[in-house]
């Protein structure tokens, strides 16, 4: 059995994540100075673009994703149990996998 590649893992995790509802009580909420709806949508968008581009992000996309990760790093510790921290941990995990994966070399 071969190990799942980062691309396969992120693609699978993204499909699972997209089935989850955004925590309804957090619509319009702010944690650690960041709008959670925007943080969620921005992070998921960069992950989607990475998947759509076959595991590649241009410099602007990488910068945007790293900014989202830094924000998640500040937001996650500020969450209460009622804020559905597992949702945010999943988003952070995907973003980290994307940020840490080397560019895919194609021939």
SULJOMO-V591848 format. One record per backbone hydrogen bond with DSSP energy under -0.5 kcal/mol. CO is the residue of the C=O (numbers start at 1). NH is the residue of the N-H. E is the energy in kcal/mol with one decimal. If there is no record, write none. Layout:
# SULJOMO-V591848
CO_NH_E / CO_NH_E
This chain:
# SULJOMO-V591848
5_9_-2.8 / 6_10_-2.9 / 7_11_-2.4 / 8_12_-2.4 / 9_13_-3.0 / 10_14_-2.9 / 11_15_-2.0 / 12_16_-2.2 / 13_17_-2.8 / 14_18_-2.6 / 15_19_-0.5 / 16_19_-1.0 / 17_20_-1.7 / 23_26_-2.3 / 24_27_-1.3 / 26_29_-2.6 / 29_36_-2.3 / 31_34_-1.9 / 34_31_-2.2 / 35_39_-2.2 / 36_40_-2.5 / 37_41_-2.6 / 38_42_-2.9 / 39_43_-2.2 / 40_44_-2.5 / 41_45_-2.1 / 42_46_-2.1 / 43_47_-2.0 / 44_48_-2.6 / 45_49_-2.6 / 46_50_-2.1 / 47_51_-2.3 / 48_52_-3.2 / 49_53_-2.2 / 50_55_-3.2 / 50_56_-0.9 / 51_54_-2.0 / 58_62_-2.7 / 59_63_-2.5 / 60_64_-2.4 / 61_65_-2.7 / 62_66_-2.6 / 63_67_-1.9 / 64_68_-2.0 / 65_69_-2.4 / 66_70_-2.2 / 67_71_-2.0 / 68_72_-2.8 / 69_73_-2.5 / 70_74_-0.9 / 71_74_-0.7 / 71_75_-2.6 / 72_76_-2.8 / 75_78_-1.4 / 75_79_-0.5 / 76_79_-1.5 / 80_83_-1.6 / 81_84_-1.3 / 84_87_-1.2 / 84_88_-1.0 / 85_89_-2.4 / 86_90_-2.1 / 87_91_-1.8 / 88_92_-2.4 / 89_93_-2.6 / 90_94_-2.2 / 91_95_-2.3 / 92_96_-2.7 / 93_97_-2.3 / 94_98_-2.3 / 95_99_-2.6 / 96_100_-2.4 / 97_101_-1.0 / 98_101_-0.6 / 104_106_-0.6
